[in-house]
Structures are given as structure tokens and as C-alpha cells.
């Protein structure tokens, strides 16, 4: 796999490049580095609903225990739930086995430190050094790790999420798409505990239907549901529920850009937006920048990836940041993106302003944006593909200040992503297809 850690943990095809052997090594090396010497320590382990979850969990947990560290197993739970539980249960680290929004054949292993934050690149490098070494010391006798179940893990996390908004959500009717993933265990409980009426869909995981024609990467599903039911909004999570894409009462998508714009301006009105700033990535639509400037809110841009967003938030003392994908961090409430908390914050604005989501989303106008994913053999070859970058420069000259072009390798899949914005959707489509064609010719 080359370097094991990518932009969001270790990810690959389960039982292939992400093998049980690799999961074992990750468990041993992660536990050896993250738990201080001489201390037995404990690491929380949770997972999503993929069929490969049992396989990888067994290997990972074996590795952790072989390093002399106890495991607290919490079962199927959203990724942000692991971040929260790691902090409140006083664990040395937390690990989630999930490939988030990716198809079922993928899986991943992602670590959180004792404070609930994802590991730094430097820490990941140290763990990789241990994985590559031959000296794997293992305790014996009473020194080996034990495995303990945490039966109230979901309940603890549900209660925390419910506590992140004051009051209730009575009077709301919500169409909820759980992506056949870990949202099934939490999101319906949270909304119902707050008094909302919830119509639940894609909540029957069978191990292979996670994210399949449902969830935040396939919002058409929840759009159809909203248009055929009388609801106030639709919500679509991804496989590990760290994202959410909303749909207004008319069935129109309200993605992460709109959600951040709505929530950031409301926080500013309440005097709860330190620095009057929000952090986004280079993928954020130019319409967001225009809207924030109109409301006197600064926009800080980072490369794609929530770790970069979080770094800027912590450095600049900014409380909200995220991505167009619906992965949004509310630092007051959790240390990582949390799709369920994001949904509650959005509904809170609806409740407090007594406005429909279709009205709130008028805060910004989206420039036509086209995003194409091009399968490639080796995404690492993109950087040196001069013909591709020549075409990108030509497109940028063509657009000038009417739009922009962004071409980048996926951080988790063998894809190159092509994003084009223009004041003309036809032009954006044409340019995106042209660049995608060259990428396919040179790298596929």
C-alpha cells in the first residue's frame, strides 16, 4: 500500500490491500505508541456496518491486546461517537473501522488520540515506523490486554448529541436516510428524543448495502422521498454519519456550503462566532465566499481534507468549519465532523427563525459547479502529467475571473477529481469533460 496512512486514516479494499495482517500490525503499533510505557491503558474500538467489519475488528483488537492494552468494544456507532467516547471514558485512544462514504468493499481504520482529535501526520509517521520494524515486543501472562464490552456506549453518545441544542424539535417532520450505516444506531433516536416525527429509510444494513444508492453521496434517494411525503426537510448521512446532506421541503439539496452559511450567520447574530470567521476548503463554491463577505464573515481556505480544516480552526480559534460534502465541525460540541450534530444545528436555526429551509438557503447563490470523478491506475502520477496541467491552465485563462478549475487526486480512492465553476453551466460542463478526457487518456 506504500505509505499506510492517507488523508483520513488507513483505507483500502478489505481483505485485499487492507488485510487482516495489516489491521493486526496497526493495532499493535498504534497501541504501543499511543499508550505510555509501563501503563496498561485502554483503547476504544467501534465500527460501521460493513461485512468486513468483524474480520478487521478481530485482527485489530488482537493487535491491541498483544501490545498489552485493554480494548473497550462499543460496536456499531458513528465515527464522531468514537471521538466523544474516547474523551469521556478516559481512553488513551479511539479507533473506528469504517470507510465512511466509500462503497461496501472498502474499509478503513482511523485513530483518535486521548483528546478525541485525529492523529497528526507526525504521530502517524511514528506508528508507521513501528509497523515497519522487526522488534514487536509482546507482554505475557497478566500483561496481555483484555476485551471489555461497553453496553451503554450508544446511549451515552445519544445523550451527548441531544444536549448540544437547547429546547426541543417538536413540530418537525423529518425524512431520514441512514445510508444503511452507523447512523441507524443513533440518528433516529436523537431526533425522536427531541420530539421530531421521523420517517426512517435505508436503515436495514446487511453488510453490503452501505451507501448503495442512498446516503449523502446519493441524495437523489432522499430527494424522491421528500417529494412524495409531507415533511419539513430530509437528511442523508454517509456510512459513518460524520456527514449530512440536507434537502429542503421542496426536495432541493442543501449541501455543506449552504449549511455552513446558514449556521455561521446565525451564530454571528447570537454573538457566538469568534473571529467572525469560518474555515472551508478549496472545493467550497464561490457563491459561499460572496455570501460570507456580504455578512461580514471572513473565509479561511484550506486544502481538501477535514484535518486541514481542523488545524486552521484550532490555530485561529474558529468554531465552525467544514466541507461541501456535509462534513462540518462544530468545535463547541465535538472534535471532529458530526453529521447528526450538524443536522440539529441546522434545524435549530429553522426553529429559532421560524423559517423554512428553502427560505434559509437563499442566503447564498451557487455558481454552476461540475464535479467529475475519473478512475485512474495511479493517482500519484497526476502531479507529473504535464499535458493535463497544460489543459488546466488553458481552461483557467478561458474562465478568467468568471470561475475556476480544481483538479486533484482523491485522498481515499483511485480517482482524480475535476471540479469546474463558471457563470455558465454549459461552459463548466464542457471544460470539465475536456479535462476529464485527457486525464482518462493519460492515466486510466
Protein Blocks (a to p, Z undefined) as FASTA:
>chain_A
ZZfbdfeojaddehilmcfklmmmmmmmmmmmmpcghilbjadddddfbfklmmmmmmmm
mmmmmnopacddebjadfklmmmmmmmnopabdcdddehjacfkbccdddddfkopacdf
klmmmmmmmmmpmblcddehjlpccddddfklmmmmmmmmmmmpgcjfehiacdddehlp
aklmmmmmmmmmnopacddehiacghjagoiagajklmmlmmmmmmmpccfbdcdddfko
paccdddfkopacdfklmmmmmmmmmmmnopaghiiadddfklcfklmmmmmmnopacdd
ddedjklmmmmmmmnopabdcdfkopacdfklocbdcfklmmmmmmmmmmmnopafklmm
mmpccddddddddddfblmlmmmmmklmmmmmmmmmmnmmnbccdddddfkbccdddddd
dfbfklmmmmmmmmmmmmmmmmZZ
